[in-house]
Amino acid sequence: SLKHDESPQLDQPSSFDILDFCYTILLGTFDLLRRSTLKDCLHICLQLNNSICQIIDLFVKHNYGLMNFEYYSVLFYRLHSLTKQQITIGYTFQSRTVYIHSLHVFSTLLHTIEWSDEVIIQLTQEFNELIYYILMDECFNLSYPHIRERLLTIAEKFDKDNYQVYMKSNDVCCSFASACQVLTLDENKSQNFIPIVKHADEALLGLPYHLNFNVVKRLINICSTNISRCDLSEKNYSIDILMKYMTNELAEIRTAVYCSLAMLVASRLTVEETVKTNKLKKNSTMAVNFDEIQFICNIRIMTELCINGMNDLATKVADYSRLILLHLFQSKLMVSKEFWNNLMTMIAVLLPQLQVRRYVGI
C-alpha cells in the first residue's frame, strides 16, 4: 500500500530567491562577457535579456499581478549598483551592452507596477537617481522611447525640483539639436552657426553633467565631420569653443566634458551601431567613410584632446583621456583593416609617448 510521504516539503521560492537568482546571472555575465568575442558577446546579452525578462514575467504572474514592493525596491537598488559599477569600470563594448540591457530589465519591471502616490512615497533615493540615469541615457531613449513618458510622470511626483532641472536642461539640448539640424540643412551656414555656439555655451556650462553627453556629441560632430557645411574658420572656431571647456578652470567642468567624450566614443559600440557597421564592411570603401564620419568622428581632434587631458592635474580627466584612447583602440573590432592601419598611424604620430606601432594587436 502507498504510504503518505511525511518528508518535509520544499518551500515555494520566495521573491528574494528569484531576486538573488537574477542578480547572480547578471554578475556572472560580467565575467563571461569580458572573455568573449564580439559575436559571442552580442549573443550572450540577448539571451541574458530574454531570460531575466521571462523570470520577472513569471514572478509577476505567480503573484497574480500584485506587487511585492520590497522585492522590487531591492532589485532596483542592486541593479542600480551594477550600473554605477559599469560607469566606474569604463564603457567598454561589453559593459556598455550589459548596461543597456540592464536598463531594459528596469523598463520591464516598470511596466508591471501600478504607480500610485502611495507607492511613489515609498521610493528610495537610489530609485530617484536611477530614474534620471535612464532619462539621461540617449542610447536607452533611442531604443525605448515609450518608456520616457512613464518615467517623467514618476519623476515629477517623486522629486519636483530635479524634474524642473531635467526639463529645462532637456529644452536646452533640444534647442542645441535644432540649431545643429538647421546648420546641416540650410546652406546659409554662416548665419546659422551662431546659435550652435550660443546653445553650446549655455548647455556645457549650465547643464547637469549627464546631459553634457548630448551636447558634446553634436558639437564634436560639427567640429569634425568632413562633410560639414562650415568653412574652415567656423570649424576652427567651434573647436576653440570645445577646447575652452577642456581647459576650464573648474575641474568639475573639465571632468564632465571629458566624461561625455568617453561616453560619446563608447556609445558607438552599441548593438545597433555594430549591426550597421558590419553591413557596411561588405564594401570596404563605404565602411571607411562611414566609420570616419559616424563612428570615430575625427581621430586627430580626439587624440589632441586626449593629449591635453592626459596632462591634466585632475585625476578623473586623465583617466577619461586614457579611456577615450582605449575605446579608439577597440574600434579595431569594428572597422576594416585598411582603416585600422590608418587610425594607428595617426595615433602613433600624435602620441609618440605611447609607443604605438601600426600592426600590434591591442
Wavefront OBJ file of the C-alpha trace (Angstrom):
o trace
v 0.000 0.000 0.000
v 1.076 3.553 -0.582
v 2.110 5.454 2.496
v 1.733 9.171 2.934
v 5.047 10.889 2.376
v 5.777 12.769 5.588
v 9.153 14.098 4.442
v 9.449 17.871 4.663
v 8.158 19.631 1.583
v 10.322 22.146 -0.225
v 9.212 25.693 0.379
v 7.933 27.682 -2.557
v 10.663 30.002 -3.868
v 10.344 33.417 -2.324
v 10.641 36.678 -4.178
v 14.122 37.113 -2.727
v 15.206 33.713 -4.051
v 14.247 34.888 -7.516
v 15.954 38.221 -6.875
v 19.212 36.511 -5.932
v 18.952 34.305 -8.997
v 18.545 37.282 -11.360
v 21.351 39.148 -9.636
v 23.705 36.153 -9.807
v 23.028 35.792 -13.522
v 23.961 39.430 -14.087
v 27.139 39.217 -12.025
v 28.251 36.044 -13.768
v 27.565 37.588 -17.139
v 30.005 40.431 -16.473
v 32.844 37.945 -16.071
v 31.786 35.924 -19.085
v 31.458 38.923 -21.390
v 34.929 40.212 -20.624
v 36.339 36.963 -22.014
v 34.001 36.736 -25.004
v 34.437 37.660 -28.628
v 32.297 40.411 -30.116
v 29.906 37.937 -31.756
v 29.551 35.822 -28.610
v 29.024 38.950 -26.522
v 26.014 40.013 -28.578
v 24.500 36.539 -28.366
v 25.026 36.290 -24.594
v 23.442 39.683 -23.929
v 20.368 38.857 -25.970
v 19.963 35.549 -24.135
v 20.528 37.264 -20.786
v 17.889 39.865 -21.501
v 15.309 37.314 -22.631
v 15.925 35.039 -19.639
v 15.628 37.717 -16.967
v 12.536 39.239 -18.561
v 10.893 35.799 -18.611
v 11.781 35.215 -14.948
v 10.270 38.558 -13.958
v 7.175 37.908 -16.038
v 6.645 34.520 -14.368
v 7.130 36.069 -10.941
v 4.508 38.726 -11.612
v 2.009 36.137 -12.859
v 2.757 33.871 -9.888
v 1.747 36.713 -7.581
v -1.444 37.288 -9.578
v -0.308 40.724 -10.625
v 0.146 42.002 -7.070
v 3.348 43.925 -6.479
v 5.786 42.805 -3.828
v 7.255 46.259 -3.312
v 10.105 45.119 -1.095
v 11.271 42.766 -3.835
v 11.233 45.452 -6.495
v 12.963 48.065 -4.364
v 15.845 45.707 -3.552
v 16.166 44.627 -7.177
v 16.229 48.239 -8.342
v 18.876 49.060 -5.761
v 21.115 46.132 -6.714
v 20.850 46.689 -10.437
v 21.437 50.386 -9.897
v 24.662 49.470 -8.101
v 25.667 47.390 -11.107
v 25.011 50.370 -13.355
v 27.279 52.548 -11.219
v 29.915 49.828 -11.216
v 29.971 49.773 -15.004
v 30.382 53.532 -15.164
v 33.353 53.222 -12.788
v 34.933 50.391 -14.777
v 34.562 52.270 -18.049
v 32.437 51.953 -21.116
v 33.989 49.001 -22.927
v 31.757 47.384 -25.530
v 30.827 44.564 -23.174
v 29.930 46.701 -20.174
v 28.059 49.201 -22.321
v 25.973 46.412 -23.838
v 25.106 44.939 -20.439
v 24.346 48.460 -19.211
v 21.746 48.933 -21.952
v 20.246 45.515 -21.283
v 20.097 46.107 -17.536
v 18.122 49.275 -18.253
v 15.817 47.176 -20.392
v 15.237 44.968 -17.358
v 14.232 48.077 -15.407
v 11.769 49.050 -18.122
v 10.223 45.577 -17.960
v 9.695 45.991 -14.230
v 8.246 49.468 -14.673
v 5.502 48.045 -16.853
v 4.411 45.694 -14.057
v 3.924 48.343 -11.366
v 0.877 50.484 -10.652
v 2.482 53.842 -9.863
v 0.092 55.172 -7.238
v 1.013 58.068 -4.944
v 1.349 55.597 -2.060
v 3.959 53.609 -3.956
v 5.915 56.673 -5.066
v 6.156 57.901 -1.461
v 7.985 54.679 -0.567
v 10.631 55.023 -3.286
v 14.221 55.325 -2.116
v 16.723 57.985 -3.161
v 18.584 55.313 -5.125
v 15.491 54.775 -7.230
v 15.253 58.505 -7.890
v 18.866 58.521 -9.123
v 18.125 55.527 -11.306
v 15.213 57.282 -12.995
v 17.498 60.118 -14.056
v 20.214 57.723 -15.218
v 17.654 56.236 -17.586
v 16.212 59.578 -18.683
v 19.665 60.968 -19.415
v 20.916 57.954 -21.347
v 20.437 58.774 -25.000
v 21.057 55.225 -26.225
v 18.278 53.944 -23.983
v 15.860 56.659 -25.066
v 16.532 55.883 -28.718
v 15.891 52.186 -28.158
v 12.864 52.501 -25.859
v 11.227 55.916 -26.420
v 7.883 54.735 -24.977
v 9.483 54.423 -21.521
v 10.349 58.120 -21.266
v 6.837 59.493 -20.702
v 6.154 56.947 -17.972
v 9.409 57.850 -16.221
v 8.702 61.575 -16.451
v 5.363 61.060 -14.704
v 7.104 59.238 -11.855
v 9.956 61.763 -11.697
v 7.604 64.747 -11.415
v 5.725 63.188 -8.493
v 8.843 61.992 -6.714
v 11.162 64.999 -6.918
v 9.730 68.165 -8.452
v 12.969 70.143 -8.111
v 15.040 67.620 -10.054
v 12.217 67.294 -12.537
v 12.289 71.027 -13.284
v 16.075 70.935 -13.726
v 15.787 67.995 -16.095
v 13.044 69.582 -18.219
v 14.924 72.872 -18.510
v 18.108 71.007 -19.410
v 16.254 68.941 -21.964
v 14.874 72.115 -23.564
v 18.408 73.489 -23.911
v 19.564 70.250 -25.520
v 16.622 70.302 -27.918
v 17.414 73.901 -28.896
v 21.020 72.932 -29.481
v 19.983 69.913 -31.567
v 17.637 72.092 -33.630
v 20.420 74.582 -34.305
v 22.657 71.733 -35.484
v 19.874 70.448 -37.721
v 19.360 73.866 -39.313
v 23.080 74.185 -39.975
v 23.098 70.802 -41.697
v 20.087 71.552 -43.908
v 20.456 75.255 -44.638
v 23.221 76.452 -46.940
v 23.268 79.839 -45.216
v 25.845 78.352 -42.862
v 27.494 81.499 -41.505
v 24.251 82.850 -40.110
v 23.159 79.525 -38.648
v 26.432 78.746 -36.926
v 25.978 81.372 -34.193
v 23.010 79.634 -32.437
v 25.090 76.468 -32.157
v 27.865 78.245 -30.296
v 25.347 80.127 -28.144
v 23.459 76.996 -27.113
v 26.677 75.036 -26.611
v 27.920 77.744 -24.255
v 24.678 77.683 -22.288
v 24.449 73.907 -22.213
v 28.008 72.929 -21.344
v 28.286 75.452 -18.524
v 24.807 75.071 -17.064
v 23.537 71.530 -17.520
v 23.855 68.523 -15.226
v 26.935 66.632 -16.350
v 24.921 63.653 -17.646
v 23.299 65.813 -20.320
v 26.629 67.199 -21.480
v 26.892 63.943 -23.405
v 24.209 65.027 -25.881
v 25.756 68.449 -26.402
v 29.356 67.269 -26.685
v 28.348 64.557 -29.136
v 26.765 67.040 -31.520
v 29.478 69.638 -31.020
v 32.186 67.071 -31.818
v 30.329 66.028 -34.951
v 30.008 69.641 -36.078
v 33.703 70.199 -35.385
v 34.988 67.101 -37.090
v 32.744 65.780 -39.831
v 34.311 66.053 -43.258
v 31.036 66.939 -44.979
v 30.198 69.835 -42.674
v 28.975 72.960 -44.449
v 31.051 75.107 -42.108
v 34.038 76.753 -43.709
v 37.481 76.310 -42.172
v 37.330 79.384 -39.946
v 33.982 78.323 -38.486
v 35.176 74.782 -37.867
v 38.256 76.112 -36.101
v 36.053 78.412 -34.038
v 33.839 75.529 -32.948
v 36.933 73.559 -31.964
v 38.097 76.554 -29.936
v 34.719 76.574 -28.169
v 35.117 72.920 -27.270
v 38.707 73.436 -26.128
v 37.502 76.209 -23.826
v 35.653 73.604 -21.787
v 38.606 71.218 -21.903
v 40.696 73.858 -20.149
v 38.019 75.420 -17.931
v 39.348 76.500 -14.534
v 36.746 74.354 -12.762
v 37.852 70.727 -12.557
v 34.197 69.646 -12.424
v 33.501 71.098 -15.867
v 36.679 69.625 -17.376
v 35.827 66.237 -15.907
v 32.216 66.407 -17.110
v 33.193 67.173 -20.695
v 35.894 64.502 -20.838
v 33.436 62.030 -19.345
v 30.965 62.974 -22.079
v 33.637 62.436 -24.719
v 34.340 58.976 -23.344
v 30.624 58.174 -23.412
v 30.405 59.537 -26.959
v 33.062 57.193 -28.288
v 31.715 54.244 -26.319
v 28.139 54.852 -27.453
v 29.250 53.980 -30.977
v 29.785 50.463 -29.659
v 26.133 49.618 -29.141
v 24.381 46.691 -30.731
v 22.643 48.916 -33.275
v 25.859 50.568 -34.429
v 27.581 47.183 -34.642
v 24.905 45.840 -36.951
v 25.112 48.896 -39.186
v 28.887 48.775 -39.379
v 29.029 45.059 -40.126
v 26.669 45.571 -43.049
v 28.881 48.322 -44.419
v 32.040 46.242 -44.067
v 30.969 44.293 -47.169
v 32.050 47.388 -49.064
v 35.428 48.381 -47.618
v 35.431 51.873 -49.149
v 31.986 52.643 -47.764
v 32.972 51.227 -44.376
v 35.965 53.548 -44.148
v 33.869 56.604 -44.978
v 31.092 55.585 -42.612
v 33.451 54.953 -39.707
v 35.355 58.163 -40.194
v 32.221 60.290 -40.037
v 29.823 58.329 -37.843
v 31.990 56.210 -35.578
v 35.424 57.694 -34.972
v 34.379 61.302 -35.741
v 37.797 62.837 -36.215
v 40.795 60.970 -34.810
v 43.107 63.941 -34.920
v 40.768 66.128 -32.881
v 40.039 63.352 -30.406
v 43.679 62.470 -29.836
v 44.713 66.097 -29.421
v 42.017 66.482 -26.776
v 43.327 63.343 -25.093
v 46.884 64.704 -25.032
v 45.627 67.779 -23.185
v 43.615 65.602 -20.847
v 46.460 63.221 -20.011
v 48.461 66.171 -18.717
v 45.568 67.460 -16.611
v 46.173 67.517 -12.872
v 42.586 66.437 -12.219
v 42.837 62.660 -11.843
v 39.472 61.923 -13.404
v 40.272 63.932 -16.526
v 43.462 61.949 -17.077
v 41.549 58.703 -16.517
v 38.856 59.627 -19.025
v 41.511 60.624 -21.561
v 43.101 57.187 -21.344
v 39.650 55.624 -21.550
v 38.921 57.503 -24.786
v 42.134 56.166 -26.302
v 41.204 52.667 -25.172
v 37.884 52.958 -26.998
v 39.651 54.141 -30.127
v 41.904 51.105 -29.952
v 38.849 48.886 -29.519
v 37.498 50.196 -32.802
v 39.709 47.553 -34.404
v 36.751 45.232 -33.814
v 34.506 47.385 -35.937
v 36.468 48.700 -38.916
v 38.260 47.422 -41.966
v 41.975 46.532 -41.798
v 42.863 49.474 -44.020
v 41.058 51.947 -41.786
v 42.594 50.407 -38.666
v 46.107 50.860 -40.078
v 45.360 54.490 -40.952
v 43.962 55.072 -37.467
v 47.026 53.585 -35.779
v 49.338 55.661 -37.962
v 47.578 58.873 -36.942
v 47.651 57.971 -33.248
v 51.312 56.988 -33.489
v 52.174 60.399 -34.931
v 50.172 62.305 -32.333
v 51.047 60.183 -29.295
v 54.669 59.062 -29.620
v 54.900 58.685 -25.844
v 52.566 55.696 -26.060
v 54.954 53.925 -28.461
v 52.068 52.725 -30.590
v 53.005 50.579 -33.571
v 50.852 50.121 -36.624
v 50.419 46.383 -36.556
v 50.465 45.448 -32.896
v 47.274 43.887 -31.626
v 45.719 45.953 -28.852
l 1 2 3 4 5 6 7 8 9 10 11 12 13 14 15 16 17 18 19 20 21 22 23 24 25 26 27 28 29 30 31 32 33 34 35 36 37 38 39 40 41 42 43 44 45 46 47 48 49 50 51 52 53 54 55 56 57 58 59 60 61 62 63 64 65 66 67 68 69 70 71 72 73 74 75 76 77 78 79 80 81 82 83 84 85 86 87 88 89 90 91 92 93 94 95 96 97 98 99 100 101 102 103 104 105 106 107 108 109 110 111 112 113 114 115 116 117 118 119 120 121 122 123 124 125 126 127 128 129 130 131 132 133 134 135 136 137 138 139 140 141 142 143 144 145 146 147 148 149 150 151 152 153 154 155 156 157 158 159 160 161 162 163 164 165 166 167 168 169 170 171 172 173 174 175 176 177 178 179 180 181 182 183 184 185 186 187 188 189 190 191 192 193 194 195 196 197 198 199 200 201 202 203 204 205 206 207 208 209 210 211 212 213 214 215 216 217 218 219 220 221 222 223 224 225 226 227 228 229 230 231 232 233 234 235 236 237 238 239 240 241 242 243 244 245 246 247 248 249 250 251 252 253 254 255 256 257 258 259 260 261 262 263 264 265 266 267 268 269 270 271 272 273 274 275 276 277 278 279 280 281 282 283 284 285 286 287 288 289 290 291 292 293 294 295 296 297 298 299 300 301 302 303 304 305 306 307 308 309 310 311 312 313 314 315 316 317 318 319 320 321 322 323 324 325 326 327 328 329 330 331 332 333 334 335 336 337 338 339 340 341 342 343 344 345 346 347 348 349 350 351 352 353 354 355 356 357 358 359 360 361 362
